[in-house]
Amino acid sequence: MENRIGVIGIIIESEDAVAKVNEILHEYRGMIAARLGLPYRDRKCSVISLIVDADADKISALAGTLGKIEGVSAKSAIQKK
């Protein structure tokens, strides 16, 4: 499969989930081109946006793995080819 550019948006609403999210992002670090994190204290959540470069299956796998964590929402958008 050919690599594509993608964006993954992550919202963390549970402080208990932060360590697990960071662990998973470390596992997938080879495909992460950029990461922007914002602790949004007024809303009691954190927001992370990732720019990724990998095949569509790997991008979907990362977003799906993150989305399965309790207190975490993750969505992806992938470049069309």
Backbone hydrogen bonds, N-H to C=O, Kabsch-Sander energy under -0.5 kcal/mol:
donor,donor_aa,acceptor,acceptor_aa,energy
4,R,54,A,-3.0
6,G,52,V,-2.5
7,V,77,A,-2.6
8,I,50,L,-2.0
9,G,75,K,-2.7
10,I,48,I,-2.9
11,I,73,S,-2.7
12,I,46,S,-2.9
13,E,11,I,-0.6
13,E,71,G,-3.4
14,S,71,G,-0.7
17,A,14,S,-1.7
18,V,15,E,-1.0
21,V,17,A,-2.5
22,N,18,V,-2.5
23,E,19,A,-2.1
24,I,20,K,-2.3
25,L,21,V,-2.6
26,H,22,N,-1.9
27,E,23,E,-1.8
28,Y,24,I,-1.8
29,R,26,H,-1.2
31,M,28,Y,-2.1
32,I,28,Y,-0.5
32,I,29,R,-0.9
33,A,31,M,-0.7
33,A,51,I,-2.6
34,A,51,I,-1.6
36,L,49,S,-2.5
38,L,47,V,-3.1
40,Y,38,L,-0.8
40,Y,45,C,-2.1
41,R,39,P,-1.2
43,R,40,Y,-1.1
44,K,41,R,-1.0
45,C,40,Y,-1.6
46,S,12,I,-2.1
47,V,38,L,-2.6
48,I,10,I,-2.6
49,S,36,L,-2.7
50,L,8,I,-2.5
51,I,34,A,-2.3
52,V,6,G,-2.6
52,V,50,L,-0.5
53,D,31,M,-2.5
54,A,4,R,-1.9
56,A,2,E,-0.5
58,K,55,D,-0.6
59,I,55,D,-2.1
60,S,56,A,-2.4
61,A,57,D,-2.3
62,L,58,K,-2.3
63,A,59,I,-2.3
64,G,60,S,-2.7
65,T,61,A,-2.6
66,L,62,L,-2.4
67,G,63,A,-2.4
68,K,64,G,-1.0
69,I,66,L,-1.5
72,V,69,I,-1.8
73,S,11,I,-2.4
75,K,9,G,-2.1
77,A,7,V,-2.2
79,Q,5,I,-3.0
